[in-house]
């Protein structure tokens, strides 16, 4: 993570393909989320964490529509 930060600080673009969500959200200025090879969301990490398409793709959709899965999982 430190090396990636230092490279970015030099002004170079860094493309990171990673499934470690905590790492991606902590180090990225912009995140693009793919599902089956198609972009479903792109933007700043804070927006991506709240995107319902991302939540549904990576956490699933609850059987009970009254359940707020994002609140339960993301706290």
Biopython code that builds the backbone (N, CA, C, O; Angstrom):
import numpy as np
from Bio.PDB.StructureBuilder import StructureBuilder

atoms = [
    (1, "UNK", "N", (0.834, -1.179, 0.000)),
    (1, "UNK", "CA", (0.000, 0.000, 0.000)),
    (1, "UNK", "C", (0.883, 1.247, 0.000)),
    (1, "UNK", "O", (0.576, 2.215, -0.697)),
    (2, "UNK", "N", (1.941, 1.241, 0.748)),
    (2, "UNK", "CA", (2.845, 2.382, 0.797)),
    (2, "UNK", "C", (3.487, 2.657, -0.553)),
    (2, "UNK", "O", (3.603, 3.811, -0.968)),
    (3, "UNK", "N", (3.901, 1.602, -1.235)),
    (3, "UNK", "CA", (4.525, 1.759, -2.542)),
    (3, "UNK", "C", (3.539, 2.360, -3.544)),
    (3, "UNK", "O", (3.895, 3.254, -4.312)),
    (4, "UNK", "N", (2.322, 1.876, -3.533)),
    (4, "UNK", "CA", (1.302, 2.399, -4.447)),
    (4, "UNK", "C", (1.064, 3.880, -4.161)),
    (4, "UNK", "O", (0.931, 4.675, -5.091)),
    (5, "UNK", "N", (1.009, 4.253, -2.898)),
    (5, "UNK", "CA", (0.822, 5.659, -2.527)),
    (5, "UNK", "C", (1.979, 6.520, -3.018)),
    (5, "UNK", "O", (1.770, 7.623, -3.524)),
    (6, "UNK", "N", (3.196, 6.012, -2.867)),
    (6, "UNK", "CA", (4.368, 6.783, -3.307)),
    (6, "UNK", "C", (4.382, 6.964, -4.824)),
    (6, "UNK", "O", (4.735, 8.035, -5.317)),
    (7, "UNK", "N", (4.003, 5.933, -5.556)),
    (7, "UNK", "CA", (3.946, 6.034, -7.016)),
    (7, "UNK", "C", (2.903, 7.072, -7.421)),
    (7, "UNK", "O", (3.163, 7.904, -8.290)),
    (8, "UNK", "N", (1.737, 7.030, -6.803)),
    (8, "UNK", "CA", (0.694, 8.011, -7.087)),
    (8, "UNK", "C", (1.125, 9.421, -6.748)),
    (8, "UNK", "O", (0.769, 10.364, -7.455)),
    (9, "UNK", "N", (1.881, 9.580, -5.686)),
    (9, "UNK", "CA", (2.357, 10.904, -5.268)),
    (9, "UNK", "C", (3.330, 11.501, -6.283)),
    (9, "UNK", "O", (3.505, 12.718, -6.341)),
    (10, "UNK", "N", (3.953, 10.648, -7.074)),
    (10, "UNK", "CA", (4.861, 11.124, -8.118)),
    (10, "UNK", "C", (4.104, 11.638, -9.342)),
    (10, "UNK", "O", (4.708, 12.173, -10.271)),
    (11, "UNK", "N", (2.784, 11.475, -9.339)),
    (11, "UNK", "CA", (1.973, 11.946, -10.456)),
    (11, "UNK", "C", (1.629, 10.871, -11.461)),
    (11, "UNK", "O", (0.988, 11.151, -12.475)),
    (12, "UNK", "N", (2.043, 9.651, -11.198)),
    (12, "UNK", "CA", (1.746, 8.545, -12.112)),
    (12, "UNK", "C", (0.358, 7.981, -11.809)),
    (12, "UNK", "O", (-0.072, 7.934, -10.657)),
    (13, "UNK", "N", (-0.317, 7.563, -12.850)),
    (13, "UNK", "CA", (-1.593, 6.877, -12.667)),
    (13, "UNK", "C", (-1.302, 5.433, -12.289)),
    (13, "UNK", "O", (-0.381, 4.820, -12.831)),
    (14, "UNK", "N", (-2.075, 4.893, -11.372)),
    (14, "UNK", "CA", (-1.912, 3.509, -10.936)),
    (14, "UNK", "C", (-3.236, 2.800, -11.164)),
    (14, "UNK", "O", (-4.279, 3.253, -10.691)),
    (15, "UNK", "N", (-3.196, 1.699, -11.882)),
    (15, "UNK", "CA", (-4.380, 0.868, -12.077)),
    (15, "UNK", "C", (-4.218, -0.327, -11.153)),
    (15, "UNK", "O", (-3.277, -1.109, -11.287)),
    (16, "UNK", "N", (-5.140, -0.455, -10.221)),
    (16, "UNK", "CA", (-5.092, -1.513, -9.218)),
    (16, "UNK", "C", (-6.298, -2.422, -9.416)),
    (16, "UNK", "O", (-7.442, -1.972, -9.344)),
    (17, "UNK", "N", (-6.043, -3.684, -9.664)),
    (17, "UNK", "CA", (-7.121, -4.665, -9.781)),
    (17, "UNK", "C", (-7.049, -5.504, -8.516)),
    (17, "UNK", "O", (-6.110, -6.275, -8.319)),
    (18, "UNK", "N", (-8.050, -5.345, -7.663)),
    (18, "UNK", "CA", (-7.968, -5.937, -6.327)),
    (18, "UNK", "C", (-9.370, -6.196, -5.786)),
    (18, "UNK", "O", (-10.308, -5.456, -6.083)),
    (19, "UNK", "N", (-9.501, -7.252, -4.991)),
    (19, "UNK", "CA", (-10.771, -7.572, -4.344)),
    (19, "UNK", "C", (-10.768, -7.221, -2.861)),
    (19, "UNK", "O", (-11.790, -7.376, -2.193)),
    (20, "UNK", "N", (-9.658, -6.758, -2.341)),
    (20, "UNK", "CA", (-9.585, -6.337, -0.947)),
    (20, "UNK", "C", (-10.226, -4.953, -0.851)),
    (20, "UNK", "O", (-9.575, -3.935, -1.088)),
    (21, "UNK", "N", (-11.506, -4.935, -0.503)),
    (21, "UNK", "CA", (-12.292, -3.698, -0.526)),
    (21, "UNK", "C", (-11.706, -2.640, 0.404)),
    (21, "UNK", "O", (-11.663, -1.464, 0.043)),
    (22, "UNK", "N", (-11.262, -3.030, 1.574)),
    (22, "UNK", "CA", (-10.691, -2.062, 2.514)),
    (22, "UNK", "C", (-9.466, -1.382, 1.911)),
    (22, "UNK", "O", (-9.309, -0.166, 2.027)),
    (23, "UNK", "N", (-8.607, -2.152, 1.273)),
    (23, "UNK", "CA", (-7.425, -1.600, 0.628)),
    (23, "UNK", "C", (-7.823, -0.649, -0.494)),
    (23, "UNK", "O", (-7.329, 0.476, -0.564)),
    (24, "UNK", "N", (-8.700, -1.094, -1.355)),
    (24, "UNK", "CA", (-9.125, -0.279, -2.498)),
    (24, "UNK", "C", (-9.736, 1.036, -2.024)),
    (24, "UNK", "O", (-9.402, 2.098, -2.550)),
    (25, "UNK", "N", (-10.616, 0.975, -1.048)),
    (25, "UNK", "CA", (-11.296, 2.185, -0.584)),
    (25, "UNK", "C", (-10.351, 3.137, 0.133)),
    (25, "UNK", "O", (-10.560, 4.350, 0.108)),
    (26, "UNK", "N", (-9.317, 2.604, 0.771)),
    (26, "UNK", "CA", (-8.409, 3.472, 1.528)),
    (26, "UNK", "C", (-7.361, 4.147, 0.655)),
    (26, "UNK", "O", (-6.817, 5.181, 1.042)),
    (27, "UNK", "N", (-7.070, 3.595, -0.497)),
    (27, "UNK", "CA", (-5.954, 4.100, -1.299)),
    (27, "UNK", "C", (-6.401, 4.791, -2.590)),
    (27, "UNK", "O", (-5.612, 5.508, -3.206)),
    (28, "UNK", "N", (-7.629, 4.590, -2.998)),
    (28, "UNK", "CA", (-8.065, 5.056, -4.315)),
    (28, "UNK", "C", (-8.721, 6.429, -4.289)),
    (28, "UNK", "O", (-9.425, 6.792, -3.347)),
    (29, "UNK", "N", (-8.463, 7.184, -5.362)),
    (29, "UNK", "CA", (-9.168, 8.446, -5.587)),
    (29, "UNK", "C", (-10.446, 8.193, -6.370)),
    (29, "UNK", "O", (-11.433, 8.915, -6.226)),
    (30, "UNK", "N", (-10.412, 7.163, -7.194)),
    (30, "UNK", "CA", (-11.541, 6.804, -8.050)),
    (30, "UNK", "C", (-11.595, 5.286, -8.132)),
    (30, "UNK", "O", (-10.562, 4.621, -8.212)),
    (31, "UNK", "N", (-12.808, 4.745, -8.110)),
    (31, "UNK", "CA", (-13.009, 3.300, -8.154)),
    (31, "UNK", "C", (-13.975, 2.982, -9.290)),
    (31, "UNK", "O", (-14.981, 3.668, -9.475)),
    (32, "UNK", "N", (-13.659, 1.938, -10.047)),
    (32, "UNK", "CA", (-14.568, 1.421, -11.067)),
    (32, "UNK", "C", (-14.897, -0.003, -10.674)),
    (32, "UNK", "O", (-13.999, -0.809, -10.432)),
    (33, "UNK", "N", (-16.186, -0.320, -10.609)),
    (33, "UNK", "CA", (-16.634, -1.644, -10.191)),
    (33, "UNK", "C", (-17.200, -2.375, -11.400)),
    (33, "UNK", "O", (-18.054, -1.857, -12.120)),
    (34, "UNK", "N", (-16.703, -3.594, -11.607)),
    (34, "UNK", "CA", (-17.181, -4.425, -12.704)),
    (34, "UNK", "C", (-18.000, -5.586, -12.169)),
    (34, "UNK", "O", (-17.732, -6.117, -11.091)),
    (35, "UNK", "N", (-18.991, -5.962, -12.939)),
    (35, "UNK", "CA", (-19.756, -7.185, -12.670)),
    (35, "UNK", "C", (-19.844, -7.931, -13.990)),
    (35, "UNK", "O", (-20.409, -7.426, -14.960)),
    (36, "UNK", "N", (-19.292, -9.118, -14.026)),
    (36, "UNK", "CA", (-19.258, -9.929, -15.250)),
    (36, "UNK", "C", (-18.668, -9.140, -16.415)),
    (36, "UNK", "O", (-19.157, -9.225, -17.541)),
    (37, "UNK", "N", (-17.607, -8.366, -16.136)),
    (37, "UNK", "CA", (-16.902, -7.646, -17.176)),
    (37, "UNK", "C", (-17.520, -6.330, -17.607)),
    (37, "UNK", "O", (-16.997, -5.673, -18.506)),
    (38, "UNK", "N", (-18.614, -5.933, -16.989)),
    (38, "UNK", "CA", (-19.273, -4.668, -17.334)),
    (38, "UNK", "C", (-19.205, -3.704, -16.164)),
    (38, "UNK", "O", (-19.353, -4.101, -15.008)),
    (39, "UNK", "N", (-18.979, -2.435, -16.474)),
    (39, "UNK", "CA", (-18.925, -1.410, -15.442)),
    (39, "UNK", "C", (-20.323, -1.177, -14.878)),
    (39, "UNK", "O", (-21.265, -0.901, -15.621)),
    (40, "UNK", "N", (-20.448, -1.292, -13.548)),
    (40, "UNK", "CA", (-21.741, -1.006, -12.917)),
    (40, "UNK", "C", (-21.697, 0.271, -12.094)),
    (40, "UNK", "O", (-22.741, 0.819, -11.742)),
    (41, "UNK", "N", (-20.492, 0.752, -11.783)),
    (41, "UNK", "CA", (-20.368, 2.006, -11.032)),
    (41, "UNK", "C", (-18.937, 2.517, -11.170)),
    (41, "UNK", "O", (-17.991, 1.742, -11.304)),
    (42, "UNK", "N", (-18.805, 3.845, -11.134)),
    (42, "UNK", "CA", (-17.484, 4.469, -11.164)),
    (42, "UNK", "C", (-17.580, 5.805, -10.454)),
    (42, "UNK", "O", (-18.548, 6.545, -10.630)),
    (43, "UNK", "N", (-16.575, 6.107, -9.656)),
    (43, "UNK", "CA", (-16.567, 7.376, -8.952)),
    (43, "UNK", "C", (-15.698, 7.322, -7.718)),
    (43, "UNK", "O", (-14.923, 6.383, -7.535)),
    (44, "UNK", "N", (-15.823, 8.329, -6.869)),
    (44, "UNK", "CA", (-15.057, 8.358, -5.627)),
    (44, "UNK", "C", (-15.469, 7.206, -4.705)),
    (44, "UNK", "O", (-16.616, 6.761, -4.752)),
    (45, "UNK", "N", (-14.554, 6.723, -3.875)),
    (45, "UNK", "CA", (-14.866, 5.595, -2.992)),
    (45, "UNK", "C", (-16.129, 5.797, -2.143)),
    (45, "UNK", "O", (-16.900, 4.854, -1.966)),
    (46, "UNK", "N", (-16.348, 6.986, -1.627)),
    (46, "UNK", "CA", (-17.534, 7.225, -0.781)),
    (46, "UNK", "C", (-18.830, 6.988, -1.550)),
    (46, "UNK", "O", (-19.794, 6.460, -0.995)),
    (47, "UNK", "N", (-18.857, 7.371, -2.814)),
    (47, "UNK", "CA", (-20.052, 7.139, -3.635)),
    (47, "UNK", "C", (-20.221, 5.664, -3.948)),
    (47, "UNK", "O", (-21.336, 5.144, -3.923)),
    (48, "UNK", "N", (-19.128, 4.995, -4.240)),
    (48, "UNK", "CA", (-19.175, 3.571, -4.590)),
    (48, "UNK", "C", (-19.707, 2.745, -3.419)),
    (48, "UNK", "O", (-20.485, 1.812, -3.622)),
    (49, "UNK", "N", (-19.291, 3.084, -2.191)),
    (49, "UNK", "CA", (-19.745, 2.342, -1.012)),
    (49, "UNK", "C", (-21.247, 2.437, -0.816)),
    (49, "UNK", "O", (-21.849, 1.548, -0.214)),
    (50, "UNK", "N", (-21.862, 3.503, -1.315)),
    (50, "UNK", "CA", (-23.301, 3.705, -1.138)),
    (50, "UNK", "C", (-24.116, 3.260, -2.346)),
    (50, "UNK", "O", (-25.345, 3.255, -2.283)),
    (51, "UNK", "N", (-23.467, 2.890, -3.437)),
    (51, "UNK", "CA", (-24.158, 2.543, -4.681)),
    (51, "UNK", "C", (-24.905, 1.215, -4.515)),
    (51, "UNK", "O", (-24.302, 0.183, -4.219)),
    (52, "UNK", "N", (-26.204, 1.258, -4.709)),
    (52, "UNK", "CA", (-27.029, 0.070, -4.509)),
    (52, "UNK", "C", (-26.708, -1.049, -5.495)),
    (52, "UNK", "O", (-26.866, -2.224, -5.163)),
    (53, "UNK", "N", (-26.259, -0.701, -6.702)),
    (53, "UNK", "CA", (-25.876, -1.745, -7.672)),
    (53, "UNK", "C", (-24.653, -2.502, -7.174)),
    (53, "UNK", "O", (-24.573, -3.722, -7.321)),
    (54, "UNK", "N", (-23.705, -1.786, -6.588)),
    (54, "UNK", "CA", (-22.497, -2.416, -6.053)),
    (54, "UNK", "C", (-22.848, -3.290, -4.858)),
    (54, "UNK", "O", (-22.383, -4.425, -4.750)),
    (55, "UNK", "N", (-23.658, -2.762, -3.978)),
    (55, "UNK", "CA", (-24.080, -3.525, -2.798)),
    (55, "UNK", "C", (-24.785, -4.806, -3.216)),
    (55, "UNK", "O", (-24.503, -5.874, -2.673)),
    (56, "UNK", "N", (-25.700, -4.709, -4.175)),
    (56, "UNK", "CA", (-26.433, -5.895, -4.634)),
    (56, "UNK", "C", (-25.494, -6.904, -5.299)),
    (56, "UNK", "O", (-25.619, -8.109, -5.081)),
    (57, "UNK", "N", (-24.558, -6.412, -6.107)),
    (57, "UNK", "CA", (-23.650, -7.314, -6.829)),
    (57, "UNK", "C", (-22.693, -8.040, -5.898)),
    (57, "UNK", "O", (-22.392, -9.215, -6.108)),
    (58, "UNK", "N", (-22.212, -7.346, -4.865)),
    (58, "UNK", "CA", (-21.180, -7.931, -4.019)),
    (58, "UNK", "C", (-21.691, -8.501, -2.708)),
    (58, "UNK", "O", (-21.034, -9.350, -2.105)),
    (59, "UNK", "N", (-22.851, -8.049, -2.262)),
    (59, "UNK", "CA", (-23.386, -8.550, -0.993)),
    (59, "UNK", "C", (-24.679, -9.337, -1.174)),
    (59, "UNK", "O", (-25.135, -10.004, -0.244)),
    (60, "UNK", "N", (-25.265, -9.265, -2.350)),
    (60, "UNK", "CA", (-26.513, -9.957, -2.611)),
    (60, "UNK", "C", (-27.701, -9.073, -2.291)),
    (60, "UNK", "O", (-27.565, -8.027, -1.656)),
    (61, "UNK", "N", (-28.844, -9.499, -2.731)),
    (61, "UNK", "CA", (-30.084, -8.776, -2.502)),
    (61, "UNK", "C", (-30.881, -9.559, -1.474)),
    (61, "UNK", "O", (-31.072, -10.764, -1.639)),
    (62, "UNK", "N", (-31.353, -8.905, -0.413)),
    (62, "UNK", "CA", (-32.091, -9.629, 0.622)),
    (62, "UNK", "C", (-33.428, -10.165, 0.108)),
    (62, "UNK", "O", (-34.038, -9.596, -0.797)),
    (63, "UNK", "N", (-33.865, -11.274, 0.711)),
    (63, "UNK", "CA", (-35.177, -11.829, 0.366)),
    (63, "UNK", "C", (-36.284, -10.903, 0.826)),
    (63, "UNK", "O", (-37.333, -10.815, 0.186)),
    (64, "UNK", "N", (-36.056, -10.212, 1.931)),
    (64, "UNK", "CA", (-37.045, -9.302, 2.503)),
    (64, "UNK", "C", (-36.707, -7.880, 2.071)),
    (64, "UNK", "O", (-35.695, -7.340, 2.516)),
    (65, "UNK", "N", (-37.531, -7.247, 1.207)),
    (65, "UNK", "CA", (-37.227, -5.897, 0.738)),
    (65, "UNK", "C", (-37.202, -4.860, 1.855)),
    (65, "UNK", "O", (-36.690, -3.759, 1.654)),
    (66, "UNK", "N", (-37.740, -5.186, 3.023)),
    (66, "UNK", "CA", (-37.734, -4.264, 4.157)),
    (66, "UNK", "C", (-36.372, -4.234, 4.845)),
    (66, "UNK", "O", (-36.089, -3.326, 5.626)),
    (67, "UNK", "N", (-35.531, -5.222, 4.557)),
    (67, "UNK", "CA", (-34.211, -5.313, 5.181)),
    (67, "UNK", "C", (-33.242, -4.389, 4.458)),
    (67, "UNK", "O", (-33.121, -4.439, 3.234)),
    (68, "UNK", "N", (-32.563, -3.559, 5.208)),
    (68, "UNK", "CA", (-31.534, -2.691, 4.649)),
    (68, "UNK", "C", (-30.203, -3.393, 4.791)),
    (68, "UNK", "O", (-29.518, -3.241, 5.802)),
    (69, "UNK", "N", (-29.834, -4.166, 3.778)),
    (69, "UNK", "CA", (-28.621, -4.971, 3.809)),
    (69, "UNK", "C", (-27.378, -4.121, 3.970)),
    (69, "UNK", "O", (-26.450, -4.504, 4.683)),
    (70, "UNK", "N", (-27.350, -2.983, 3.322)),
    (70, "UNK", "CA", (-26.175, -2.115, 3.422)),
    (70, "UNK", "C", (-25.956, -1.683, 4.865)),
    (70, "UNK", "O", (-24.820, -1.679, 5.339)),
    (71, "UNK", "N", (-27.014, -1.321, 5.566)),
    (71, "UNK", "CA", (-26.878, -0.877, 6.963)),
    (71, "UNK", "C", (-26.396, -2.022, 7.840)),
    (71, "UNK", "O", (-25.590, -1.820, 8.747)),
    (72, "UNK", "N", (-26.890, -3.222, 7.570)),
    (72, "UNK", "CA", (-26.497, -4.374, 8.378)),
    (72, "UNK", "C", (-25.029, -4.743, 8.152)),
    (72, "UNK", "O", (-24.307, -5.018, 9.111)),
    (73, "UNK", "N", (-24.587, -4.749, 6.905)),
    (73, "UNK", "CA", (-23.241, -5.213, 6.593)),
    (73, "UNK", "C", (-22.213, -4.099, 6.738)),
    (73, "UNK", "O", (-21.132, -4.319, 7.284)),
    (74, "UNK", "N", (-22.540, -2.915, 6.257)),
    (74, "UNK", "CA", (-21.575, -1.831, 6.255)),
    (74, "UNK", "C", (-21.612, -1.011, 7.539)),
    (74, "UNK", "O", (-20.765, -0.146, 7.759)),
    (75, "UNK", "N", (-22.599, -1.290, 8.379)),
    (75, "UNK", "CA", (-22.658, -0.670, 9.686)),
    (75, "UNK", "C", (-23.121, 0.727, 9.712)),
    (75, "UNK", "O", (-23.202, 1.331, 10.782)),
]
sb = StructureBuilder()
sb.init_structure("model")
sb.init_model(0)
sb.init_chain("A")
sb.init_seg("    ")
for serial, (resi, resn, name, xyz) in enumerate(atoms, 1):
    if name == "N":
        sb.init_residue(resn, " ", resi, " ")
    sb.init_atom(name, np.array(xyz, "f"), 0.0, 1.0, " ", f" {name:<3s}", serial, name[0])
structure = sb.get_structure()
